[in-house]
Amino acid sequence: MSNKNKKMEGIVYSTDPDYRPFENLFENVNVKQPAKQNLLVRISTQGRGGKRATLVQRFEGSEQELENLAKELKKHCGTGGSVKDGEIIVQGDFIQKVVDFLLSKGYKARRG
């Protein structure tokens, strides 16, 4: 058997006329409820030319949920920011404001 045939995985043929191979692909993603997440909020100046940024780390969930939370945080703080490498970056020193906002949303958040 060649290597090409060894790499084939999954269903090759189905007799079910209603079978949709990619319909339920992302349903089994383990998403933790906000109350079960332990978020770490800290200040960082590394790689920012000495300017302060508030980082929210240890978020467990989909990329879309992370983007939505980042958008809410940036709007609440009235500043810019981004999402990079699974963490939320909010421009400026808003550590207490971010922790209070996350706690009000039901997340477990602490300063780090």
C-alpha atoms as a printed R data frame, in Angstrom:
    type eleno elety resid chain resno       x      y      z
1   ATOM     1    CA   MET     A     1   0.000  0.000  0.000
2   ATOM     2    CA   SER     A     2   1.404  3.417 -0.910
3   ATOM     3    CA   ASN     A     3   1.675  6.366  1.504
4   ATOM     4    CA   LYS     A     4  -1.096  8.124 -0.374
5   ATOM     5    CA   ASN     A     5  -3.638  5.487  0.659
6   ATOM     6    CA   LYS     A     6  -2.416  5.356  4.268
7   ATOM     7    CA   LYS     A     7  -3.259  9.022  4.845
8   ATOM     8    CA   MET     A     8  -6.927  8.678  3.886
9   ATOM     9    CA   GLU     A     9  -9.164  8.969  6.926
10  ATOM    10    CA   GLY     A    10 -12.859  9.368  7.580
11  ATOM    11    CA   ILE     A    11 -15.881  8.425  5.549
12  ATOM    12    CA   VAL     A    12 -15.283  7.738  1.882
13  ATOM    13    CA   TYR     A    13 -18.856  6.854  0.946
14  ATOM    14    CA   SER     A    14 -22.202  7.054  2.723
15  ATOM    15    CA   THR     A    15 -25.528  5.497  1.736
16  ATOM    16    CA   ASP     A    16 -27.440  8.089  3.766
17  ATOM    17    CA   PRO     A    17 -28.898 10.669  1.314
18  ATOM    18    CA   ASP     A    18 -29.147 13.288  4.109
19  ATOM    19    CA   TYR     A    19 -25.532 12.925  5.253
20  ATOM    20    CA   ARG     A    20 -23.665 16.236  5.570
21  ATOM    21    CA   PRO     A    21 -19.978 15.605  6.287
22  ATOM    22    CA   PHE     A    22 -19.041 19.073  7.583
23  ATOM    23    CA   GLU     A    23 -22.289 20.148  9.224
24  ATOM    24    CA   ASN     A    24 -21.421 19.243 12.834
25  ATOM    25    CA   LEU     A    25 -17.688 19.726 12.606
26  ATOM    26    CA   PHE     A    26 -17.353 22.385 15.317
27  ATOM    27    CA   GLU     A    27 -20.220 21.449 17.643
28  ATOM    28    CA   ASN     A    28 -18.056 19.473 20.083
29  ATOM    29    CA   VAL     A    29 -15.713 22.333 20.945
30  ATOM    30    CA   ASN     A    30 -15.307 22.496 24.714
31  ATOM    31    CA   VAL     A    31 -16.432 25.962 25.750
32  ATOM    32    CA   LYS     A    32 -16.210 26.866 29.402
33  ATOM    33    CA   GLN     A    33 -18.869 28.984 31.012
34  ATOM    34    CA   PRO     A    34 -17.685 32.437 32.164
35  ATOM    35    CA   ALA     A    35 -17.956 31.457 35.844
36  ATOM    36    CA   LYS     A    36 -15.548 28.546 35.289
37  ATOM    37    CA   GLN     A    37 -12.825 30.590 33.594
38  ATOM    38    CA   ASN     A    38  -9.942 32.033 35.589
39  ATOM    39    CA   LEU     A    39  -8.769 35.082 33.678
40  ATOM    40    CA   LEU     A    40  -5.524 36.843 34.488
41  ATOM    41    CA   VAL     A    41  -5.357 40.612 33.953
42  ATOM    42    CA   ARG     A    42  -1.972 42.310 34.003
43  ATOM    43    CA   ILE     A    43  -0.046 45.318 32.729
44  ATOM    44    CA   SER     A    44   2.715 44.970 30.163
45  ATOM    45    CA   THR     A    45   5.093 47.378 28.452
46  ATOM    46    CA   GLN     A    46   7.174 44.830 26.565
47  ATOM    47    CA   GLY     A    47   7.435 45.494 22.852
48  ATOM    48    CA   ARG     A    48   5.372 48.666 23.048
49  ATOM    49    CA   GLY     A    49   8.010 51.358 23.298
50  ATOM    50    CA   GLY     A    50   7.433 51.860 27.024
51  ATOM    51    CA   LYS     A    51   3.692 52.393 26.628
52  ATOM    52    CA   ARG     A    52   1.408 50.464 28.958
53  ATOM    53    CA   ALA     A    53  -1.166 47.946 27.816
54  ATOM    54    CA   THR     A    54  -3.619 45.833 29.802
55  ATOM    55    CA   LEU     A    55  -3.517 42.128 28.928
56  ATOM    56    CA   VAL     A    56  -6.305 39.605 29.548
57  ATOM    57    CA   GLN     A    57  -4.914 36.073 29.466
58  ATOM    58    CA   ARG     A    58  -6.123 32.465 29.916
59  ATOM    59    CA   PHE     A    59  -9.391 32.870 28.005
60  ATOM    60    CA   GLU     A    60 -10.839 29.522 26.946
61  ATOM    61    CA   GLY     A    61 -13.308 29.627 24.104
62  ATOM    62    CA   SER     A    62 -13.663 30.212 20.406
63  ATOM    63    CA   GLU     A    63 -11.850 32.929 18.520
64  ATOM    64    CA   GLN     A    64 -15.180 34.647 17.839
65  ATOM    65    CA   GLU     A    65 -16.053 34.790 21.555
66  ATOM    66    CA   LEU     A    66 -12.592 36.207 22.276
67  ATOM    67    CA   GLU     A    67 -13.090 38.885 19.605
68  ATOM    68    CA   ASN     A    68 -16.513 39.788 21.018
69  ATOM    69    CA   LEU     A    69 -15.181 40.093 24.568
70  ATOM    70    CA   ALA     A    70 -12.297 42.239 23.331
71  ATOM    71    CA   LYS     A    71 -14.716 44.524 21.505
72  ATOM    72    CA   GLU     A    72 -16.825 44.953 24.653
73  ATOM    73    CA   LEU     A    73 -13.738 45.661 26.770
74  ATOM    74    CA   LYS     A    74 -12.382 48.249 24.347
75  ATOM    75    CA   LYS     A    75 -15.759 49.962 24.185
76  ATOM    76    CA   HIS     A    76 -16.084 49.941 27.992
77  ATOM    77    CA   CYS     A    77 -12.617 51.456 28.436
78  ATOM    78    CA   GLY     A    78 -12.997 53.881 25.531
79  ATOM    79    CA   THR     A    79  -9.703 52.908 23.943
80  ATOM    80    CA   GLY     A    80  -8.189 50.746 21.243
81  ATOM    81    CA   GLY     A    81  -6.675 47.322 21.407
82  ATOM    82    CA   SER     A    82  -6.444 43.989 19.674
83  ATOM    83    CA   VAL     A    83  -6.488 40.217 20.046
84  ATOM    84    CA   LYS     A    84  -3.193 38.425 19.546
85  ATOM    85    CA   ASP     A    85  -2.073 34.890 20.421
86  ATOM    86    CA   GLY     A    86  -5.218 34.126 22.417
87  ATOM    87    CA   GLU     A    87  -5.022 37.179 24.654
88  ATOM    88    CA   ILE     A    88  -6.806 40.520 24.663
89  ATOM    89    CA   ILE     A    89  -4.666 43.651 24.543
90  ATOM    90    CA   VAL     A    90  -6.299 46.909 25.670
91  ATOM    91    CA   GLN     A    91  -4.234 50.057 25.152
92  ATOM    92    CA   GLY     A    92  -3.518 51.902 28.381
93  ATOM    93    CA   ASP     A    93  -3.506 51.174 32.105
94  ATOM    94    CA   PHE     A    94  -7.096 50.012 32.735
95  ATOM    95    CA   ILE     A    95  -6.398 47.029 34.979
96  ATOM    96    CA   GLN     A    96  -9.000 47.774 37.671
97  ATOM    97    CA   LYS     A    97 -11.638 48.819 35.150
98  ATOM    98    CA   VAL     A    98 -11.090 45.617 33.133
99  ATOM    99    CA   VAL     A    99 -11.217 43.386 36.236
100 ATOM   100    CA   ASP     A   100 -14.442 45.042 37.416
101 ATOM   101    CA   PHE     A   101 -16.007 44.659 33.954
102 ATOM   102    CA   LEU     A   102 -15.071 40.980 33.718
103 ATOM   103    CA   LEU     A   103 -16.438 40.297 37.202
104 ATOM   104    CA   SER     A   104 -19.703 42.012 36.271
105 ATOM   105    CA   LYS     A   105 -19.938 39.733 33.201
106 ATOM   106    CA   GLY     A   106 -19.591 36.652 35.440
107 ATOM   107    CA   TYR     A   107 -15.945 35.784 34.754
108 ATOM   108    CA   LYS     A   108 -13.468 34.963 37.501
109 ATOM   109    CA   ALA     A   109 -10.770 37.569 37.002
110 ATOM   110    CA   ARG     A   110  -7.805 38.563 39.080
111 ATOM   111    CA   ARG     A   111  -4.854 40.905 38.812
112 ATOM   112    CA   GLY     A   112  -1.560 39.305 38.016
